[in-house]
């Protein structure tokens, strides 16, 4: 049978990118022989680590790495248009591998082996090449407004022997809200990346593709998770507006009027720099039946072309232990290389906790990224922007449908959009 998948690699482990209708920008000014064009998104939000390393690379080699920091919503469109216009950059940091340009990637296997990238993070294509690997690990995690918790006299877990369930956690944030007059108990990013980890913590494995080329789920566990999610989207514990209307969960938490924020490791640098009106802290996530996170990150790619070797040289340099340690410290990256001594300064406790969460998490936490890459490499994925988990969860949060309908719609959408022989 043939069905058409509209999930590109990365969608299984993170929210699909929303795309705006923008035209191709770039490709006309490619710079001189000593200039590399590097496209990414969000470097400024992570401390400008890639720009700092580009500056260092110029000082050491005389090669300019010209970084184009593209708005998140426009990134995939820009790359697709560039591929079709023969105007791809020399390298990029992407959240998904798109079949439109997948066959224009250089093999990074030698760099990964030389620099010690963790083998469990590598996925080979059918030719044995490694077209991409993660620049860093991101992990879903929990933040609390420590000031509000302290004011309410409510404790939160910082060690494994203090773990709470989701029932206990919701009871705690309700207590904080009642005692302090906080506006909400919890905000959660409107992302399938976050919702998937939430489901894992209830014992669900998400939605998995079977050998018969159809998707299924552990119905009891998935039902329990999604019903819980629906129940807390009640404009009391959680504001529906975040999932339904696109309100900014980050801004709500930084307002100081929310007890807890279910987000991820990438927020640490932002909070460290920009929250001054209250104390915040990382806390261990609830484990309803098991501990789990969801791992993701940005993927580094080098496009083939006249400057492909220069792009590979820069990537190899970037992942050398000393340089990689430096960018990890600047940007607050969880490393993809083991054995590094990374000094996170005032954020050390948060990153230590994230590393503990990753180590203690069920293996399901890292499986989605690898399976998504393999689907793209095998030609089962045709690219696109569909994210049925998020789309259907929005309808659930808005009260438009029940959990059974939500699950049925997700499976139907996935089955409708898969290529299998």
C-alpha positions in Angstrom: 0.0 0.0 0.0 1.1 3.6 -0.5 0.3 6.4 1.8 1.9 9.8 1.9 3.6 10.9 5.1 3.7 14.6 5.7 6.0 14.5 8.8 9.6 15.3 8.2 12.4 14.2 10.5 12.2 16.0 13.7 8.4 16.2 13.7 8.3 13.0 15.8 10.4 14.6 18.4 9.4 18.2 18.3 6.7 20.4 17.1 6.4 20.8 13.4 7.5 24.2 12.1 4.7 26.6 11.2 5.5 28.1 7.9 4.7 31.5 6.6 4.4 32.4 3.0 7.7 34.1 2.4 9.7 34.2 -0.7 13.3 33.1 -1.2 15.8 35.5 0.3 19.5 35.0 -0.1 21.5 33.1 -2.7 22.5 36.3 -4.6 25.3 37.3 -2.3 27.4 34.2 -1.6 30.5 36.1 -0.4 34.0 35.4 -1.5 36.0 32.2 -1.4 36.7 32.7 2.3 33.1 33.2 3.3 30.7 30.4 4.4 27.0 31.0 4.5 25.4 29.5 7.7 21.7 29.5 8.2 20.2 28.9 11.6 17.4 30.2 13.9 17.4 31.4 17.4 21.1 31.9 18.1 20.5 35.2 19.8 18.0 33.5 22.2 20.8 31.0 23.2 23.4 33.6 23.9 24.8 34.0 20.4 27.0 31.0 20.8 27.3 30.2 17.1 28.2 33.9 16.3 30.8 33.8 19.0 32.4 30.7 17.5 32.2 32.2 14.0 34.1 35.2 15.3 36.7 32.9 16.9 37.0 30.8 13.7 37.7 34.0 11.7 40.4 35.0 14.1 42.1 31.6 13.8 41.6 30.8 10.1 40.7 34.0 8.3 37.5 32.3 7.0 34.3 34.3 7.5 31.2 32.3 8.7 28.4 34.6 7.7 25.4 33.7 10.0 21.9 34.4 8.8 19.6 34.0 11.9 16.3 33.4 10.3 12.9 33.7 12.1 11.8 30.3 13.3 8.4 30.4 11.4 10.2 31.2 8.1 13.1 28.8 8.3 11.8 25.7 6.4 10.2 27.8 3.7 13.5 29.6 3.2 15.4 26.4 2.8 12.9 24.8 0.5 12.9 27.9 -1.7 16.7 28.0 -1.7 16.9 24.4 -2.7 14.5 24.9 -5.6 16.4 28.1 -6.7 19.9 26.5 -6.5 20.7 28.9 -3.7 21.3 26.7 -0.6 23.7 28.0 2.0 26.9 26.1 2.7 25.8 24.8 6.0 22.8 25.1 8.3 21.4 24.1 11.7 18.0 22.7 11.1 15.2 21.1 13.1 14.1 18.7 10.4 15.6 16.9 7.4 13.5 17.7 4.3 13.4 15.2 1.4 13.5 18.2 -0.9 17.2 18.8 -0.1 18.1 15.6 1.7 20.2 14.3 -1.2 22.3 17.5 -1.2 23.9 16.7 2.1 27.5 15.8 2.8 28.4 12.8 4.9 29.4 13.7 8.5 30.3 10.2 9.6 34.0 10.9 9.8 33.5 14.0 11.8 31.1 12.3 14.2 33.6 9.5 14.8 36.6 11.7 15.2 35.0 14.2 17.6 33.2 11.5 19.7 29.5 12.3 19.1 27.5 9.7 21.0 26.8 6.7 18.8 23.2 6.4 20.1 22.5 9.8 18.6 23.7 8.8 15.1 21.5 7.5 12.3 22.9 6.1 9.1 21.1 6.2 5.8 20.9 3.2 3.5 24.3 4.0 2.0 25.9 4.0 5.5 26.4 7.8 5.5 25.5 10.1 8.4 23.9 13.1 6.7 23.4 14.9 10.0 23.8 14.7 13.7 22.6 16.9 16.6 24.5 20.0 17.5 23.2 19.7 21.1 20.6 17.9 23.2 17.4 19.6 24.3 15.3 18.0 26.9 11.8 18.7 28.2 11.8 19.8 31.8 10.0 21.7 34.5 10.6 25.1 36.0 9.0 26.5 39.2 8.6 30.0 40.4 10.6 29.4 43.6 9.4 32.6 45.1 5.8 31.6 44.9 6.5 28.1 46.2 8.5 29.5 49.1 5.8 32.0 49.9 3.2 29.3 49.9 5.4 26.9 52.0 5.1 24.2 49.3 8.1 22.0 48.5 9.2 20.8 45.1 11.5 17.9 44.3 15.1 18.3 43.6 16.3 14.7 44.2 15.0 11.4 42.9 13.7 10.3 46.4 11.3 13.3 46.3 9.6 12.5 43.0 6.0 13.5 42.6 3.2 12.2 40.4 1.2 14.4 38.1 -1.7 14.2 40.6 0.6 15.4 43.4 2.2 18.1 41.2 -1.2 19.6 40.2 -2.3 19.5 43.9 0.9 21.4 44.7 0.4 24.2 42.1 -3.2 24.6 43.1 -2.0 25.1 46.7 0.6 27.6 45.6 -2.0 29.5 43.5 -4.5 29.6 46.3 -1.9 30.8 48.9 -0.3 33.5 46.7 -3.0 34.7 44.4 -1.0 33.6 41.3 -2.9 33.8 38.1 -2.2 30.2 37.0 -0.8 27.0 38.4 1.0 25.9 35.2 1.8 26.8 31.6 2.9 24.3 29.0 4.4 25.1 25.6 1.9 24.4 22.8 4.1 21.7 21.3 3.9 18.1 20.5 7.5 17.8 21.8 6.2 18.7 25.3 2.9 16.7 25.0 4.8 13.6 23.9 7.0 13.6 27.0 3.9 14.2 29.1 2.3 11.1 27.5 5.5 9.1 28.1 5.2 9.9 31.8 1.8 8.3 31.9 3.3 5.1 30.3 2.3 5.8 26.7 4.8 5.3 23.9 3.1 7.9 21.8 2.0 6.8 18.3 4.2 4.2 16.7 4.4 2.8 13.2 4.0 -1.0 13.1 5.4 -3.5 10.6 1.9 -3.6 9.0 2.4 0.1 8.0 -0.2 1.4 10.4 0.0 3.5 13.5 -1.2 2.4 16.9 -0.9 3.5 20.5 -1.2 2.0 24.0 -4.8 3.0 24.3 -5.3 2.9 28.1 -2.1 4.9 28.8 -2.6 7.4 26.0 -6.2 7.9 27.0 -5.2 8.6 30.6 -2.6 11.1 29.6 -4.7 13.0 27.1 -7.7 13.1 29.5 -5.5 14.5 32.2 -4.2 17.1 29.7 -7.7 18.1 28.8 -8.8 18.3 32.4 -6.0 20.8 33.4 -6.7 23.0 30.4 -9.4 24.6 32.5 -8.4 28.3 32.6 -7.6 27.8 36.3 -4.7 25.3 36.5 -3.7 26.1 32.8 -4.9 28.8 30.5 -6.5 27.4 27.4 -5.2 30.5 25.5 -1.7 29.1 25.3 -2.7 26.0 23.3 -5.8 27.3 21.6 -4.9 30.9 20.8 -1.1 30.9 20.8 -0.5 33.0 23.9 3.2 33.1 24.9 3.9 30.6 27.7 7.4 31.9 28.2 6.1 35.4 28.7 3.4 34.3 31.1 5.9 32.5 33.3 8.3 35.4 33.2 5.5 37.7 34.4 5.9 36.0 37.8 2.2 35.1 38.0 2.5 31.4 37.1 3.6 28.7 39.6 5.3 26.3 37.1 6.3 26.1 33.5 6.6 22.8 31.5 9.1 23.6 28.8 12.7 22.6 28.3 16.5 23.0 28.8 16.8 25.8 26.2 15.0 28.2 28.6 17.8 28.2 31.1 20.0 30.9 29.5 17.0 33.1 28.9 15.7 32.9 32.4 19.2 33.4 33.9 19.6 36.6 31.9 16.1 38.0 31.9 14.3 37.0 35.1 15.1 39.4 37.9 11.8 40.0 39.7 11.5 36.5 41.3 13.5 33.4 42.0 13.1 30.5 39.6 14.4 26.9 39.8 14.5 23.8 37.7 12.6 20.9 39.4 12.2 17.2 38.6 9.3 16.5 36.4 6.3 14.5 37.6 6.3 10.7 36.9 2.8 9.4 36.8 4.0 5.8 36.1 7.6 6.3 34.9 10.3 9.0 34.5 10.7 10.3 30.9 11.7 13.3 29.0 11.8 13.9 25.2 15.1 14.6 23.6 15.6 16.7 20.5 17.9 19.5 19.3 19.2 21.2 16.2 20.8 19.2 13.4 24.0 20.4 11.7 24.1 19.8 7.9 26.6 20.7 5.2 25.3 21.1 1.7 27.4 19.8 -1.2 28.8 22.5 -3.5 32.0 24.4 -4.2 32.5 25.2 -0.5 31.5 21.8 1.0 35.0 21.0 2.2 35.3 24.3 3.9 31.9 23.8 5.5 33.1 20.3 6.7 36.3 21.9 8.1 34.3 24.4 10.1 32.0 21.7 11.5 35.0 19.5 12.5 36.5 22.6 14.2 33.3 23.4 16.0 33.0 19.9 17.5 36.6 19.8 18.7 36.4 19.3 22.5 37.7 22.7 23.5 35.5 24.6 21.0 32.5 22.5 21.7 32.8 23.1 25.4 32.9 26.8 24.7 29.7 27.0 22.7 28.0 24.6 25.2 28.8 27.1 28.0 27.8 30.2 26.0 24.5 28.7 24.7 23.6 26.5 27.5 23.8 23.3 25.4 23.4 19.8 26.8 26.4 18.1 25.1 26.3 15.4 22.4 29.9 14.5 23.3 30.5 12.7 26.5 33.3 13.4 29.0 33.4 17.2 28.7 33.8 19.4 31.7 31.3 22.1 31.0 31.0 25.0 33.4 27.5 26.4 33.3 28.2 29.0 36.0 25.1 30.1 37.9 23.1 27.6 35.8 25.1 24.6 36.9 22.3 23.2 39.2 19.7 23.4 36.4 21.9 21.6 33.9 23.0 19.0 36.5 19.3 18.3 37.1 18.6 18.0 33.3 21.5 15.5 33.0 20.0 13.5 35.9 16.6 13.5 34.2 18.0 12.3 30.9 20.0 9.5 32.6 16.9 8.3 34.6 14.4 8.6 31.7 12.9 5.6 30.0 14.6 4.8 26.6 11.4 5.9 24.8 12.6 9.4 25.5 15.3 9.2 22.7 13.6 6.9 20.2 11.5 9.4 18.3 14.3 11.4 16.8 16.1 8.4 15.4 13.0 6.8 14.0 12.0 10.0 12.3 15.4 10.3 10.6 15.2 6.7 9.4 11.8 7.3 7.9 13.1 10.2 5.9 16.2 8.3 4.8 14.1 5.4 3.6 11.8 7.6 1.6 8.8 7.0 3.9 8.6 10.7 4.7 7.7 13.3 2.0 8.1 16.4 4.1 5.4 18.8 5.0 4.0 20.6 8.0 1.3 18.4 9.5 1.5 17.8 13.2 -1.6 15.8 14.1 -0.7 15.3 17.7 -0.6 19.1 18.3 -3.5 19.9 16.0 -5.8 17.4 17.6 -4.7 18.3 21.1 -5.7 21.9 20.4 -9.2 20.7 19.6 -9.2 18.6 22.8 -8.0 21.5 24.9 -10.7 23.7 23.4 -13.4 21.2 24.2 -14.2 20.6 20.6 -13.8 16.8 20.9 -13.3 14.1 23.4 -10.2 12.0 24.0 -11.4 9.0 22.0 -12.0 11.2 19.0 -8.7 12.8 19.4 -6.8 9.5 19.4 -8.8 8.2 16.4 -8.1 11.4 14.5 -4.4 11.3 15.2 -4.1 7.7 14.1 -6.2 8.3 11.0 -4.1 11.4 10.0 -0.9 9.5 10.5 -2.1 6.5 8.5 -3.4 8.7 5.7 0.0 10.3 5.3 2.6 7.5 5.2 4.5 6.0 2.3 4.9 2.2 2.6 5.6 -0.4 0.0 
